[in-house]
């Protein structure tokens, strides 16, 4: 995500946090939601990778092994994790 990516506009969420179905990143997703809410007053929805909302910026949590959306992005060459450990 770029630093200038908007998550909230006019006090309303325009983004959603996308988590894998296994729930292992739920605490991280909640931390993101709370930080955004504390900073802006808006609460971002948390959705599964099979429930993507149309027209929203997506904050995708997890890697290609845990989140199908990340795996698809990697397959399409939209993200590159080769240098991560």
LINPE-V842662 format. One record per pair of residues at least 24 apart in sequence whose C-alpha atoms are under 10 Angstrom apart, sorted by the first residue. I is the first residue (numbers start at 0). J is the second residue. If there is no record, write none. Layout:
BEGIN
i = [I & I]
j = [J & J]
END
This chain:
BEGIN
i = [0 & 0 & 0 & 0 & 4 & 5 & 6 & 6 & 6 & 6 & 6 & 6 & 6 & 6 & 6 & 7 & 7 & 7 & 7 & 7 & 7 & 7 & 7 & 8 & 8 & 9 & 9 & 10 & 10 & 10 & 10 & 10 & 11 & 11 & 11 & 11 & 11 & 12 & 12 & 12 & 12 & 12 & 12 & 12 & 12 & 12 & 13 & 13 & 13 & 13 & 13 & 13 & 13 & 13 & 14 & 14 & 14 & 14 & 14 & 14 & 14 & 14 & 14 & 14 & 14 & 15 & 15 & 15 & 15 & 15 & 15 & 15 & 15 & 15 & 15 & 15 & 15 & 15 & 16 & 16 & 16 & 16 & 16 & 16 & 16 & 16 & 16 & 16 & 16 & 16 & 16 & 17 & 17 & 17 & 17 & 17 & 17 & 17 & 17 & 17 & 17 & 17 & 17 & 17 & 17 & 17 & 17 & 17 & 18 & 18 & 18 & 18 & 18 & 18 & 18 & 18 & 18 & 18 & 18 & 18 & 18 & 18 & 18 & 18 & 19 & 19 & 19 & 19 & 19 & 19 & 19 & 19 & 19 & 19 & 19 & 19 & 19 & 19 & 19 & 20 & 20 & 20 & 20 & 20 & 20 & 20 & 21 & 21 & 21 & 22 & 22 & 23 & 23 & 23 & 24 & 24 & 24 & 24 & 25 & 27 & 27 & 28 & 28 & 28 & 28 & 31 & 31]
j = [56 & 57 & 58 & 59 & 56 & 56 & 35 & 39 & 41 & 42 & 43 & 55 & 56 & 57 & 58 & 35 & 36 & 39 & 40 & 41 & 42 & 43 & 56 & 39 & 41 & 39 & 41 & 36 & 39 & 40 & 41 & 42 & 39 & 40 & 41 & 42 & 43 & 36 & 39 & 40 & 41 & 42 & 43 & 44 & 55 & 56 & 41 & 42 & 43 & 44 & 54 & 55 & 56 & 57 & 42 & 43 & 44 & 45 & 52 & 53 & 54 & 55 & 56 & 57 & 58 & 42 & 43 & 44 & 45 & 46 & 47 & 51 & 52 & 55 & 56 & 57 & 58 & 59 & 43 & 44 & 45 & 46 & 47 & 48 & 51 & 55 & 56 & 57 & 58 & 59 & 60 & 44 & 45 & 46 & 47 & 48 & 49 & 50 & 51 & 52 & 57 & 58 & 59 & 60 & 61 & 66 & 68 & 69 & 45 & 46 & 47 & 48 & 49 & 50 & 58 & 59 & 60 & 61 & 62 & 65 & 66 & 67 & 68 & 69 & 46 & 47 & 48 & 49 & 59 & 60 & 61 & 62 & 63 & 64 & 65 & 66 & 67 & 68 & 69 & 46 & 47 & 48 & 49 & 65 & 66 & 67 & 47 & 65 & 66 & 47 & 65 & 60 & 61 & 65 & 60 & 61 & 65 & 66 & 60 & 60 & 61 & 58 & 59 & 60 & 61 & 58 & 60]
END
